[in-house]
């Protein structure tokens, strides 16, 4: 890569949890070729992944869904719960799946994952996904996440509007709905005649008021509570 070398402490530390040794080897080589990324470790099943995550404290975890001993859904919840009990910021977790519309991926995202990537995605997309979730300022395929939950939301029972949602201002509710539909900050800014900086501020306030970590969790929250339609 061109440019100045990245200090080790500034690198994004990535843990890979997948039961396929060849896939792990390929991802390890890919990460090793990037100046700003560091391979923090690997695990062949979810249970081992929980242990390695506690030991290595990665910034980002790439988590396969279907694995022996403990699957990626349970491992995602366990890693986040362990970090929160220890008073640490949980790592961002990216689910690796072989299907565009995967109910298991939807369950993992409900459990705290920050998005999903297809296992046959181009290497550059996987690298961009890691950097995106680490930055915390954008969503991996927000539109794809929205479509995923649309596909499975028919089975979700209707729920009452949660009390914390009532604390949002009318403007924040408008922006919430647009973000939940998968629009980017730039698209929301253009639609609402606002600056991107203003939209970003609104999104931060919305996340804080609702107790959500990121935009993917906002999509999940919206579908679980039936809040995707404009008021």
C-alpha positions in Angstrom: 0.0 0.0 0.0 1.2 3.5 -0.6 1.5 6.2 2.0 3.2 6.4 5.4 3.4 3.4 7.6 0.7 2.9 10.2 1.7 2.6 13.8 0.8 -0.8 15.3 -1.3 0.8 18.0 -3.4 2.5 15.3 -4.2 -0.6 13.4 -7.7 -2.2 13.4 -7.3 -5.5 15.2 -9.5 -8.2 13.6 -10.5 -11.6 15.0 -11.8 -14.2 12.5 -14.2 -17.0 13.7 -14.9 -19.6 11.0 -14.8 -23.4 10.9 -13.2 -23.5 7.4 -9.3 -23.5 7.7 -8.8 -22.5 4.0 -11.2 -19.6 4.4 -9.4 -18.5 7.5 -6.0 -18.7 5.8 -7.2 -16.6 2.9 -8.6 -13.9 5.2 -5.5 -13.9 7.3 -3.4 -13.3 4.1 -5.7 -10.5 3.0 -5.6 -8.7 6.3 -1.8 -9.1 6.5 -1.5 -7.2 3.2 -3.1 -4.1 4.7 -1.1 -1.5 6.6 -4.0 -0.4 8.7 -5.3 -3.8 9.7 -3.9 -6.4 12.1 -4.9 -10.1 12.4 -5.6 -10.5 16.1 -6.4 -14.2 16.1 -8.7 -16.9 14.8 -11.1 -19.6 16.1 -12.8 -22.6 14.5 -16.1 -22.5 16.4 -18.1 -20.0 18.4 -17.2 -21.2 21.8 -13.5 -20.8 21.0 -14.3 -17.5 19.4 -15.8 -16.2 22.7 -12.6 -17.2 24.6 -10.2 -15.7 22.0 -12.2 -12.5 21.9 -11.9 -12.1 25.7 -8.1 -12.8 25.5 -7.3 -10.6 22.5 -9.9 -7.8 22.8 -10.2 -7.2 19.0 -11.7 -4.1 17.5 -13.7 -6.1 14.9 -14.8 -9.7 14.8 -15.7 -11.5 11.5 -18.2 -14.1 12.6 -19.4 -17.1 10.6 -23.0 -18.1 11.3 -23.0 -21.9 11.0 -20.3 -23.6 13.1 -20.0 -26.6 15.4 -20.0 -26.4 19.2 -21.5 -22.9 19.3 -23.0 -21.1 16.3 -22.3 -17.4 15.4 -25.6 -16.2 16.8 -24.8 -17.4 20.3 -21.2 -16.4 20.0 -22.1 -12.8 19.0 -24.4 -12.4 22.0 -21.8 -13.9 24.3 -18.9 -11.7 23.1 -20.9 -8.6 23.5 -22.2 -9.6 27.0 -18.7 -10.5 28.2 -17.3 -7.2 27.1 -20.2 -5.2 28.8 -19.8 -7.2 32.0 -16.1 -6.3 32.0 -16.9 -2.6 31.4 -15.3 -2.7 28.0 -16.7 -1.4 24.7 -17.8 -4.5 22.7 -16.0 -5.2 19.4 -17.9 -4.5 16.2 -19.1 -7.9 14.8 -19.6 -8.5 11.1 -21.6 -11.6 10.3 -20.3 -13.8 7.4 -23.1 -15.5 5.6 -23.6 -17.4 2.3 -27.2 -16.2 1.7 -28.5 -12.7 1.0 -31.7 -13.4 2.9 -30.6 -15.4 5.9 -32.8 -15.6 9.0 -29.8 -16.6 11.1 -28.0 -13.4 10.0 -31.0 -11.4 11.0 -31.0 -13.1 14.5 -27.3 -12.4 14.9 -27.9 -8.7 14.0 -30.7 -8.6 16.6 -28.1 -10.0 19.0 -25.7 -7.1 18.5 -23.8 -7.7 15.2 -23.2 -4.5 13.2 -24.1 -6.0 9.8 -23.4 -8.8 7.5 -21.2 -9.6 4.5 -21.6 -12.5 2.0 -18.7 -14.9 2.2 -18.1 -14.7 -1.5 -17.9 -10.9 -1.5 -15.0 -9.2 -3.2 -11.9 -8.9 -1.0 -12.1 -5.1 -1.2 -15.7 -5.1 0.0 -14.8 -7.1 3.0 -11.9 -4.7 3.8 -14.2 -1.8 3.4 -16.8 -3.4 5.7 -14.2 -3.8 8.5 -13.1 -0.2 8.2 -16.7 1.0 8.1 -17.9 -0.7 11.2 -14.7 0.2 13.1 -15.3 3.9 12.2 -18.9 3.5 13.6 -20.1 6.3 11.3 -21.8 4.2 8.6 -23.6 0.9 8.0 -22.6 -2.1 6.0 -25.1 -2.4 3.3 -27.9 -0.6 5.2 -30.2 -1.3 2.3 -29.4 -5.0 2.4 -30.0 -5.0 6.1 -33.4 -3.3 5.6 -34.3 -5.9 2.9 -33.3 -8.7 5.2 -35.6 -7.5 8.0 -38.4 -6.7 5.5 -38.2 -10.3 4.3 -38.6 -11.8 7.8 -40.7 -9.0 9.5 -44.0 -10.5 8.4 -43.7 -13.1 11.2 -43.1 -10.4 13.8 -46.1 -9.5 16.0 -47.2 -5.9 16.2 -45.7 -4.1 19.1 -46.5 -0.9 20.9 -44.3 2.2 20.4 -41.6 2.1 23.1 -41.6 5.0 25.5 -38.1 6.1 24.7 -39.2 6.7 21.1 -41.6 9.3 22.3 -38.6 11.4 23.5 -37.5 12.0 19.9 -38.4 15.4 18.4 -40.6 15.4 15.3 -37.5 16.2 13.2 -35.6 13.3 14.8 -38.5 11.0 14.0 -38.4 12.0 10.4 -34.7 11.3 10.2 -35.1 8.1 12.1 -37.5 6.7 9.5 -35.3 7.7 6.6 -32.2 6.2 8.2 -34.2 3.0 9.1 -35.0 2.7 5.4 -31.3 2.6 4.6 -30.7 6.1 3.4 -27.2 7.5 3.9 -26.5 10.8 5.6 -26.0 12.4 2.2 -29.3 11.1 0.9 -31.1 12.3 4.1 -29.5 15.7 3.8 -30.7 16.1 0.3 -34.2 14.9 1.1 -34.6 17.1 4.1 -32.6 20.1 2.9 -30.1 19.9 5.7 -26.3 19.7 5.8 -24.7 16.3 6.3 -23.2 17.6 9.6 -26.6 18.4 10.9 -27.9 15.0 9.9 -24.9 13.3 11.6 -25.7 15.3 14.8 -29.4 14.2 14.7 -28.4 10.6 14.1 -26.0 10.7 17.1 -28.8 12.1 19.3 -31.3 9.5 18.1 -28.9 6.7 18.9 -28.2 8.1 22.3 -31.9 8.6 23.2 -32.8 5.1 22.0 -29.8 3.4 23.6 -28.5 2.0 20.2 -25.0 1.4 19.1 -25.1 2.1 15.4 -27.3 2.5 12.3 -27.7 -1.2 11.8 -29.2 -1.5 15.3 -31.5 1.4 14.3 -32.8 -0.6 11.4 -33.4 -3.6 13.7 -35.2 -1.4 16.3 -37.4 0.1 13.6 -38.6 -3.2 12.3 -39.0 -4.8 15.7 -41.3 -2.0 16.8 -43.0 -1.3 13.4 -41.6 2.1 13.0 -40.5 2.1 9.4 -43.5 3.9 8.0 -43.5 7.7 7.9 -45.9 9.3 10.4 
